[in-house]
């Protein structure tokens, strides 16, 4: 599981570099996200543009990460591929998360970069 985290003035952008977020990597994803989320941020944007397959374990891992956020902190999603978007729509999780078409649509300022691998 490869995640790249970029800390910006108003947001923490986390890019999932893997094509699959499934049972095989869900626990590693949650563990790495916990490490990444130590960065202070008002918003957390999870870029899923590289993810082409998401199963129930992967979806559960994303929901778990959302539930571990500090009060007032939001987990937003960006760049959902058609298959991943379908999972969110069918499970009605698209009504739980703020979903941006892509990272640019999330509207945040630029800053430094931190890699968590």
C-alpha positions as CSV (number, residue, x, y, z in Angstrom):
1,X,0.0,0.0,0.0
2,X,1.5,3.3,-1.2
3,X,0.2,6.6,0.1
4,X,1.6,10.0,-0.7
5,X,0.6,12.8,1.7
6,X,1.0,16.4,0.9
7,X,0.4,19.0,3.7
8,X,-1.1,22.2,2.5
9,X,-2.2,25.4,4.3
10,X,-5.8,24.4,4.5
11,X,-5.8,20.6,3.8
12,X,-4.0,17.3,3.9
13,X,-4.1,15.6,0.5
14,X,-3.5,11.9,0.6
15,X,-3.1,10.0,-2.7
16,X,-3.6,6.3,-2.9
17,X,-1.1,5.0,-5.4
18,X,-2.4,1.4,-5.6
19,X,-5.0,0.3,-8.1
20,X,-6.9,-1.9,-5.6
21,X,-8.2,-1.1,-2.1
22,X,-9.5,-4.5,-1.0
23,X,-9.3,-7.0,1.8
24,X,-5.6,-7.7,1.0
25,X,-4.5,-4.1,1.8
26,X,-7.4,-2.7,4.0
27,X,-5.6,-3.1,7.3
28,X,-2.3,-1.6,5.9
29,X,-4.4,1.3,4.5
30,X,-6.0,2.0,7.9
31,X,-2.6,1.8,9.7
32,X,-0.9,4.1,7.2
33,X,-3.8,6.6,7.3
34,X,-3.5,6.7,11.1
35,X,0.1,7.6,10.7
36,X,-0.6,10.2,8.0
37,X,-3.4,11.8,10.0
38,X,-1.0,12.9,12.7
39,X,-0.4,15.9,10.4
40,X,-2.6,18.8,11.6
41,X,-5.2,19.8,9.0
42,X,-8.6,21.3,8.7
43,X,-9.6,19.0,5.9
44,X,-8.4,15.7,4.7
45,X,-8.8,14.9,1.0
46,X,-8.4,11.3,-0.1
47,X,-7.4,11.1,-3.8
48,X,-8.7,7.8,-5.2
49,X,-8.0,8.5,-8.8
50,X,-5.6,5.6,-9.1
51,X,-8.0,3.1,-7.5
52,X,-9.9,1.0,-10.0
53,X,-11.2,-1.6,-7.6
54,X,-12.8,-1.2,-4.2
55,X,-14.4,-4.0,-2.3
56,X,-16.4,-4.0,0.9
57,X,-13.2,-4.3,3.0
58,X,-11.8,-1.3,1.2
59,X,-15.0,0.7,1.7
60,X,-15.0,-0.3,5.4
61,X,-11.4,0.9,5.7
62,X,-12.3,4.3,4.3
63,X,-15.3,4.6,6.6
64,X,-13.2,3.5,9.6
65,X,-10.7,6.2,8.8
66,X,-13.5,8.8,8.6
67,X,-14.7,7.7,12.1
68,X,-11.3,8.1,13.7
69,X,-10.9,11.7,12.7
70,X,-10.9,14.3,15.3
71,X,-14.2,16.2,15.8
72,X,-14.7,18.9,13.2
73,X,-12.3,17.2,10.8
74,X,-13.7,16.1,7.5
75,X,-12.7,13.3,5.2
76,X,-13.4,14.3,1.6
77,X,-12.9,12.1,-1.5
78,X,-11.6,13.0,-4.9
79,X,-11.1,11.4,-8.3
80,X,-13.4,8.4,-8.0
81,X,-13.1,6.1,-11.0
82,X,-16.4,4.8,-12.4
83,X,-16.2,1.4,-10.6
84,X,-15.3,3.0,-7.3
85,X,-18.0,5.7,-7.7
86,X,-20.5,2.9,-8.3
87,X,-19.6,1.2,-5.0
88,X,-20.2,4.5,-3.2
89,X,-23.5,5.1,-5.0
90,X,-24.9,1.6,-4.5
91,X,-24.0,1.6,-0.8
92,X,-25.3,5.2,-0.5
93,X,-22.0,6.3,1.0
94,X,-22.0,9.0,-1.6
95,X,-24.4,10.8,0.7
96,X,-22.0,10.4,3.7
97,X,-18.8,11.8,2.1
98,X,-18.1,15.0,0.2
99,X,-17.0,13.8,-3.2
100,X,-15.0,16.0,-5.6
101,X,-14.7,15.2,-9.3
102,X,-10.9,15.5,-9.0
103,X,-8.3,17.1,-6.7
104,X,-8.5,20.4,-8.4
105,X,-12.2,20.6,-7.7
106,X,-11.5,20.4,-3.9
107,X,-10.2,24.0,-3.9
108,X,-7.3,24.3,-1.5
109,X,-4.0,26.1,-1.3
110,X,-0.6,24.6,-2.0
111,X,2.3,23.9,0.4
112,X,4.9,21.3,1.2
113,X,5.0,17.5,0.7
114,X,5.4,14.5,2.9
115,X,5.7,10.9,1.7
116,X,4.4,8.0,3.7
117,X,5.0,4.7,2.2
